[in-house]
């Protein structure tokens, strides 16, 4: 059996960052489904942001703070959800 080396701290940090990016995308997608917008493209049109731009920003983890604030306000997110998309480990109402 081959030896498995433990992850370095940089590799662990990158893994956690990728996990939070996916979590944020899933929370926002679920919030869209439960809102009047129904889809991420509906939210993008409401915010006057091209869908491809919004999608790539959310999936890449490089969304601007002003756009994230507009998403939070538009979807009427509660405090627990805002904390969850900011990295707090407790689950919000949009997670299973």
Helices and strands as residue ranges (DSSP letters): H 9-34, H 40-47, H 51-60, H 65-74, H 79-85
